[in-house]
Structures are given as structure tokens and as C-alpha cells.
Amino acid sequence: MDDIDRKLLNEIQSGFPLTKTPYEDLGARLNCSEAEILKRLKRLKSKGIIRRIGGNFNSQRLGFATTLCAAKVPDDKINRFVEVVNKYPEVTHNYLRDHHYNIWFTFVAPDMKVINKYIEEIIQYTGVREILNLPAVKTFKILVDFDVA
């Protein structure tokens, strides 16, 4: 990564322009063309430095239910389990952890009935029965920006 990549990463974390031409605007801030910005973002995404670019919404204020799930998945079933979980667009995060509950993932869905249905489907498709469903009771929001410049 060069200095422009680092500055670009800093800009998109909390200062992404909400305009008709956001990539052109980012380019203007960094003295690059829109095409250069898009090329850099594509490269950073392909390297796994950027996971996604998109908005974050307060799902509960929009009427959605959220939950954190923790699953105890045998080593020989991890790949299949992750593949099944990741097929649900309502899954926002999915992590492998060094813990006996070794796969943690989050759901955001219209209501808990939908989430419970999906968890049952995951159990059926994978045979993994030990899945904790830990619905959000209280939300703590913190802004985290990583200074990469």
C-alpha cells in the first residue's frame, strides 16, 4: 500500500461522500481521478483489506431483530457450516473463534421468528445442534476508525 491507499482507507471509513459522484469526490480529495479511486478500491478489496463499502443502519430503529449466534462446530464440519450460514443474506458477520463455541455469526432479520426459522434450517442442513441464540438486549454503539496513514 502506498500513501494514497492509506489516505483512501482513512477517508472511506467515516467520510465516504454521500453524493451522486462519491468516487469522483474521493478522487478530488486525494488528487486522483475517479478511475484511479475505483481501481485502488477494487485492488484493496481483492487483497482482503476492504471487506465491503456500504452504509451501516440502526437495524433495531428500523424495526428489525438482531442476534448473535455461537455454534460448537466439529473441525470436520467447519467448512460446510460456514458455507451454509453464509448463504443467508441476513448474516452480517461470521467468524471463526478459538473457543469451544468456535463459529460466531450475527443475523439481522424482520423479526425473531425469521431468525429462529433460519437457525433451525442451519441445524437441519449441517447437523450442528449446539447453536446459542443470543438476541441483542442492549446496544452499545462506538465509532471505530483505524488510522492507516
Backbone as JSON, one array per atom type, in Angstrom:
{
  "sequence": "MDDIDRKLLNEIQSGFPLTKTPYEDLGARLNCSEAEILKRLKRLKSKGIIRRIGGNFNSQRLGFATTLCAAKVPDDKINRFVEVVNKYPEVTHNYLRDHHYNIWFTFVAPDMKVINKYIEEIIQYTGVREILNLPAVKTFKILVDFDVA",
  "N": [[0.83, -1.18, 0.0], [0.46, 2.22, -0.77], [0.9, 5.76, 0.06], [-1.41, 7.04, -0.9], [-3.29, 4.95, -0.97], [-3.5, 4.49, 1.79], [-4.5, 6.96, 2.71], [-6.9, 6.94, 1.32], [-8.2, 4.74, 2.51], [-8.52, 5.79, 5.08], [-10.3, 7.89, 4.49], [-12.65, 6.58, 3.55], [-13.71, 5.28, 5.73], [-15.27, 6.8, 7.63], [-15.85, 9.06, 6.3], [-17.06, 8.81, 3.83], [-18.29, 10.11, 0.84], [-21.62, 11.19, 0.51], [-22.93, 11.54, -2.09], [-23.89, 12.19, -5.55], [-21.73, 11.5, -7.05], [-19.65, 9.87, -5.63], [-17.11, 8.58, -5.85], [-15.7, 10.13, -7.62], [-15.64, 12.43, -6.08], [-14.12, 11.53, -3.9], [-11.75, 11.16, -5.29], [-11.14, 13.83, -5.94], [-10.59, 14.82, -3.39], [-8.24, 13.44, -2.9], [-6.54, 14.05, -4.93], [-6.73, 12.47, -7.28], [-7.99, 10.64, -10.12], [-11.4, 9.65, -10.73], [-11.45, 7.11, -11.88], [-8.97, 6.11, -11.03], [-9.38, 5.96, -8.26], [-11.44, 4.03, -8.15], [-10.04, 1.84, -9.24], [-8.08, 1.45, -7.29], [-9.67, 0.85, -5.02], [-10.87, -1.52, -5.87], [-8.62, -3.18, -6.06], [-7.75, -3.16, -3.36], [-9.93, -4.42, -2.21], [-9.8, -6.93, -3.45], [-7.5, -7.89, -2.29], [-8.34, -8.34, 0.24], [-8.24, -6.35, 2.1], [-10.21, -4.44, 2.23], [-13.44, -5.23, 3.16], [-16.1, -4.63, 2.59], [-17.98, -1.92, 1.13], [-20.33, 0.15, 2.31], [-23.42, 1.31, 3.74], [-24.12, 1.66, 7.24], [-26.75, 0.81, 9.27], [-29.1, 1.53, 11.87], [-30.48, -1.13, 12.81], [-32.39, -1.98, 14.66], [-33.88, 0.34, 15.17], [-35.08, 0.52, 12.75], [-36.89, -1.43, 12.96], [-36.09, -4.08, 12.91], [-35.0, -7.34, 14.05], [-32.17, -8.45, 15.9], [-29.48, -10.73, 16.4], [-26.86, -12.49, 18.04], [-25.14, -15.37, 17.29], [-23.68, -18.34, 18.52], [-21.85, -21.13, 17.72], [-21.06, -24.56, 18.26], [-18.94, -26.23, 16.51], [-17.78, -29.15, 15.02], [-14.41, -29.77, 13.93], [-14.25, -31.07, 11.41], [-16.58, -30.28, 10.2], [-16.6, -27.59, 9.82], [-16.12, -26.1, 7.37], [-18.38, -26.74, 5.77], [-20.43, -25.85, 7.47], [-19.93, -23.06, 7.65], [-20.27, -22.4, 4.96], [-23.03, -22.92, 4.64], [-24.19, -21.11, 6.53], [-23.32, -18.66, 5.48], [-24.87, -18.4, 3.22], [-27.16, -17.09, 3.85], [-28.5, -13.98, 3.38], [-29.1, -12.33, 5.47], [-27.18, -12.68, 7.37], [-24.69, -10.9, 8.88], [-22.11, -10.91, 9.9], [-19.53, -13.35, 10.3], [-17.54, -15.42, 12.07], [-14.61, -17.32, 12.8], [-13.61, -18.61, 15.85], [-11.28, -19.04, 18.56], [-12.32, -21.05, 20.6], [-14.55, -23.19, 22.47], [-17.14, -22.84, 21.54], [-16.97, -22.22, 18.47], [-17.67, -20.93, 16.08], [-18.99, -17.86, 15.37], [-21.7, -15.81, 14.58], [-23.78, -13.23, 13.18], [-27.19, -12.29, 12.88], [-29.52, -10.26, 11.14], [-32.81, -9.59, 10.87], [-36.31, -9.42, 9.83], [-37.85, -10.18, 12.1], [-37.76, -12.08, 15.22], [-38.9, -14.57, 14.77], [-38.26, -15.22, 12.15], [-35.46, -15.36, 12.34], [-35.2, -17.5, 14.18], [-36.3, -19.53, 12.6], [-34.39, -19.67, 10.55], [-32.14, -20.48, 12.02], [-32.97, -23.03, 12.79], [-33.1, -24.2, 10.23], [-30.37, -24.13, 9.57], [-29.38, -25.91, 11.46], [-30.66, -28.25, 10.54], [-29.52, -28.49, 7.93], [-26.81, -28.79, 8.45], [-26.37, -30.47, 10.6], [-25.29, -29.63, 12.93], [-26.01, -29.08, 16.17], [-25.61, -27.6, 18.46], [-26.13, -24.53, 18.89], [-26.03, -21.4, 20.1], [-28.41, -18.88, 20.67], [-28.31, -15.59, 20.96], [-29.95, -13.0, 21.5], [-29.89, -9.45, 20.92], [-30.0, -7.38, 23.7], [-29.34, -4.96, 24.81], [-27.95, -2.26, 23.11], [-24.75, -1.16, 22.28], [-23.11, 1.36, 20.8], [-20.19, 2.2, 19.21], [-17.93, 4.36, 17.64], [-15.49, 3.39, 15.47], [-12.57, 4.13, 13.99], [-9.84, 3.3, 12.02], [-6.69, 4.48, 11.94], [-4.77, 4.53, 9.22], [-2.88, 5.94, 7.95]],
  "CA": [[0.0, 0.0, 0.0], [1.18, 3.49, -0.77], [0.26, 6.81, 0.85], [-2.76, 7.31, -1.4], [-4.13, 3.87, -0.46], [-3.73, 4.72, 3.22], [-5.41, 8.11, 2.83], [-8.2, 6.49, 0.83], [-8.79, 3.91, 3.57], [-8.97, 6.69, 6.14], [-11.45, 8.66, 4.0], [-13.89, 5.82, 3.35], [-14.22, 4.72, 6.98], [-16.37, 7.62, 8.16], [-16.03, 10.26, 5.5], [-17.47, 8.47, 2.47], [-19.21, 11.16, 0.38], [-22.98, 10.78, 0.17], [-23.23, 12.4, -3.23], [-24.15, 11.47, -6.8], [-20.45, 11.07, -7.62], [-18.77, 9.72, -4.47], [-15.74, 8.18, -6.19], [-15.1, 11.34, -8.19], [-15.39, 13.32, -4.95], [-12.95, 10.99, -3.19], [-10.6, 11.48, -6.13], [-10.83, 15.25, -5.78], [-9.94, 14.97, -2.08], [-6.92, 12.79, -2.88], [-5.84, 14.44, -6.16], [-6.74, 11.33, -8.2], [-9.19, 10.56, -10.94], [-12.4, 8.68, -10.29], [-10.99, 5.79, -12.35], [-7.88, 5.68, -10.15], [-10.0, 5.59, -6.98], [-12.12, 2.75, -8.36], [-9.0, 0.82, -9.43], [-7.46, 1.21, -5.98], [-10.64, 0.17, -4.16], [-11.01, -2.9, -6.37], [-7.4, -3.9, -5.66], [-7.78, -3.33, -1.9], [-10.93, -5.42, -1.9], [-9.31, -8.24, -3.89], [-6.47, -8.31, -1.33], [-8.98, -8.58, 1.53], [-8.04, -5.21, 3.0], [-11.57, -3.92, 2.35], [-14.43, -6.29, 3.08], [-17.24, -4.08, 1.86], [-18.27, -0.49, 1.27], [-21.77, 0.28, 2.4], [-23.94, 2.02, 4.9], [-24.49, 0.96, 8.47], [-28.03, 1.33, 9.72], [-29.56, 1.07, 13.16], [-31.5, -2.1, 12.41], [-33.48, -2.02, 15.64], [-34.74, 1.52, 14.93], [-35.84, 0.24, 11.53], [-37.87, -2.47, 13.28], [-35.54, -5.42, 12.7], [-34.45, -8.06, 15.19], [-30.77, -8.84, 15.72], [-28.99, -11.71, 17.36], [-25.52, -13.07, 17.9], [-25.19, -16.82, 17.46], [-22.41, -19.02, 18.76], [-22.04, -22.55, 17.4], [-19.99, -25.5, 18.56], [-18.86, -26.96, 15.24], [-16.61, -30.02, 14.92], [-13.45, -29.33, 12.91], [-14.53, -31.64, 10.09], [-17.82, -29.7, 9.66], [-16.5, -26.12, 9.79], [-16.29, -25.53, 6.02], [-19.79, -26.89, 5.36], [-21.24, -24.98, 8.33], [-19.71, -21.68, 7.21], [-20.9, -22.28, 3.64], [-24.48, -22.83, 4.83], [-24.51, -19.85, 7.22], [-23.05, -17.52, 4.6], [-25.89, -18.31, 2.16], [-28.24, -16.24, 4.31], [-28.12, -12.57, 3.26], [-29.34, -11.69, 6.75], [-25.98, -12.83, 8.19], [-23.84, -9.73, 8.65], [-20.74, -11.25, 10.28], [-19.34, -14.77, 10.56], [-16.15, -15.51, 12.49], [-14.04, -18.49, 13.47], [-13.01, -18.2, 17.13], [-10.53, -20.03, 19.32], [-13.2, -21.26, 21.74], [-15.33, -24.39, 22.16], [-18.11, -22.31, 20.58], [-15.91, -21.74, 17.58], [-18.19, -20.11, 14.98], [-19.89, -16.82, 15.86], [-22.26, -15.07, 13.46], [-24.9, -12.36, 13.53], [-28.34, -12.2, 11.99], [-30.44, -9.13, 11.19], [-33.97, -10.06, 10.11], [-37.53, -8.68, 10.19], [-38.28, -10.49, 13.46], [-37.1, -13.25, 15.79], [-39.45, -15.79, 14.15], [-37.45, -15.49, 10.95], [-34.14, -15.79, 12.81], [-35.34, -18.84, 14.73], [-36.52, -20.43, 11.46], [-33.1, -19.85, 9.88], [-31.27, -21.29, 12.88], [-33.44, -24.42, 12.64], [-32.64, -24.66, 8.91], [-28.93, -24.35, 9.66], [-29.24, -27.17, 12.21], [-31.06, -29.34, 9.63], [-28.59, -28.61, 6.8], [-25.42, -29.06, 8.86], [-26.28, -31.44, 11.67], [-24.72, -28.98, 14.11], [-27.16, -28.81, 17.02], [-25.28, -26.67, 19.54], [-26.08, -23.14, 18.44], [-26.62, -20.46, 21.06], [-29.06, -17.72, 20.08], [-28.11, -14.55, 21.97], [-30.52, -11.76, 20.96], [-29.44, -8.18, 21.48], [-30.85, -6.83, 24.75], [-28.95, -3.56, 24.88], [-26.99, -1.98, 22.05], [-23.7, -0.19, 22.55], [-22.51, 1.77, 19.53], [-18.98, 3.0, 19.3], [-17.33, 4.64, 16.34], [-14.11, 2.96, 15.41], [-11.83, 4.42, 12.77], [-8.47, 2.84, 12.11], [-5.8, 5.41, 11.24], [-3.78, 3.75, 8.47], [-1.98, 6.86, 7.23]],
  "C": [[0.88, 1.24, 0.0], [0.4, 4.53, 0.04], [-1.17, 7.11, 0.4], [-3.73, 6.23, -0.93], [-4.48, 4.11, 1.01], [-4.7, 5.89, 3.45], [-6.82, 7.73, 2.38], [-8.92, 5.64, 1.88], [-9.29, 4.77, 4.72], [-10.24, 7.44, 5.72], [-12.73, 7.84, 3.98], [-14.47, 5.26, 4.65], [-15.4, 5.51, 7.54], [-16.65, 8.84, 7.33], [-16.44, 9.98, 4.06], [-18.51, 9.49, 2.01], [-20.58, 10.58, -0.01], [-23.49, 11.73, -0.91], [-23.54, 11.53, -4.45], [-22.86, 10.9, -7.39], [-19.41, 10.85, -6.51], [-17.33, 9.38, -4.83], [-14.99, 9.33, -6.86], [-14.74, 12.31, -7.06], [-14.21, 12.83, -4.1], [-11.67, 11.31, -3.97], [-10.18, 12.93, -5.98], [-10.12, 15.5, -4.45], [-8.49, 14.47, -2.08], [-6.09, 13.09, -4.13], [-5.65, 13.26, -7.11], [-7.99, 11.41, -9.06], [-10.16, 9.56, -10.31], [-11.96, 7.27, -10.68], [-9.88, 5.24, -11.46], [-8.42, 5.23, -8.79], [-10.66, 4.22, -7.11], [-11.12, 1.6, -8.52], [-8.37, 0.46, -8.09], [-8.42, 0.45, -5.05], [-10.82, -1.29, -4.59], [-9.81, -3.74, -5.95], [-7.39, -4.17, -4.16], [-8.82, -4.36, -1.49], [-10.44, -6.81, -2.3], [-8.23, -8.78, -2.96], [-7.05, -8.58, 0.06], [-8.77, -7.47, 2.54], [-9.38, -4.51, 3.25], [-12.52, -5.09, 2.21], [-15.64, -5.81, 2.27], [-17.27, -2.58, 2.03], [-19.78, -0.39, 1.26], [-22.17, 0.99, 3.67], [-24.15, 1.08, 6.08], [-25.75, 1.63, 9.0], [-28.35, 0.78, 11.1], [-30.75, 0.15, 12.9], [-32.67, -2.15, 13.39], [-34.42, -0.83, 15.46], [-35.57, 1.35, 13.67], [-36.83, -0.9, 11.73], [-37.38, -3.89, 13.09], [-35.06, -6.02, 14.02], [-33.0, -8.43, 14.87], [-30.4, -9.87, 16.77], [-27.57, -12.11, 17.02], [-25.68, -14.56, 18.16], [-23.78, -17.35, 17.66], [-22.65, -20.51, 18.56], [-20.81, -23.35, 17.77], [-19.92, -26.47, 17.38], [-17.61, -27.84, 15.23], [-15.71, -29.59, 13.76], [-13.8, -29.83, 11.51], [-15.81, -31.09, 9.46], [-17.73, -28.19, 9.48], [-16.76, -25.57, 8.4], [-17.73, -25.6, 5.57], [-20.67, -25.95, 6.17], [-21.14, -23.53, 7.87], [-20.38, -21.44, 5.86], [-22.41, -22.12, 3.78], [-24.87, -21.49, 5.46], [-24.37, -18.66, 6.27], [-24.04, -17.4, 3.44], [-27.04, -17.4, 2.56], [-27.81, -14.77, 4.21], [-28.32, -11.8, 4.56], [-28.16, -11.84, 7.71], [-25.04, -11.68, 7.86], [-22.39, -9.97, 9.01], [-20.69, -12.75, 10.54], [-17.86, -14.99, 10.84], [-15.82, -16.87, 13.07], [-13.32, -18.0, 14.7], [-12.25, -19.36, 17.75], [-11.26, -20.25, 20.65], [-13.98, -22.55, 21.45], [-16.59, -24.04, 21.35], [-17.27, -21.55, 19.57], [-16.38, -20.96, 16.36], [-19.21, -19.15, 15.58], [-20.39, -16.04, 14.65], [-23.45, -14.25, 13.93], [-25.96, -12.38, 12.44], [-29.04, -10.86, 12.22], [-31.61, -9.53, 10.29], [-35.22, -9.28, 10.57], [-38.04, -8.95, 11.61], [-37.59, -11.77, 13.93], [-37.65, -14.56, 15.23], [-38.61, -16.19, 12.94], [-36.07, -16.01, 11.37], [-34.21, -17.21, 13.35], [-35.54, -19.89, 13.63], [-35.18, -20.71, 10.77], [-32.14, -20.69, 10.71], [-31.68, -22.76, 12.79], [-33.02, -25.0, 11.29], [-31.15, -24.98, 8.94], [-28.65, -25.66, 10.39], [-29.56, -28.35, 11.29], [-30.02, -29.57, 8.54], [-27.2, -29.08, 7.21], [-25.29, -30.18, 9.88], [-25.66, -30.89, 12.95], [-25.89, -28.51, 14.97], [-26.87, -27.78, 18.11], [-25.05, -25.27, 18.99], [-26.79, -22.29, 19.49], [-27.2, -19.28, 20.29], [-29.07, -16.64, 21.16], [-28.62, -13.21, 21.45], [-29.98, -10.52, 21.67], [-30.47, -7.69, 22.5], [-30.6, -5.33, 24.88], [-27.85, -3.35, 23.83], [-26.01, -0.91, 22.51], [-23.03, 0.12, 21.22], [-21.28, 2.61, 19.81], [-18.45, 3.19, 17.88], [-15.88, 4.22, 16.4], [-13.56, 3.29, 14.03], [-10.39, 3.97, 13.0], [-7.59, 3.78, 11.29], [-4.72, 4.6, 10.55], [-2.8, 4.63, 7.72], [-0.59, 6.87, 7.84]]
}
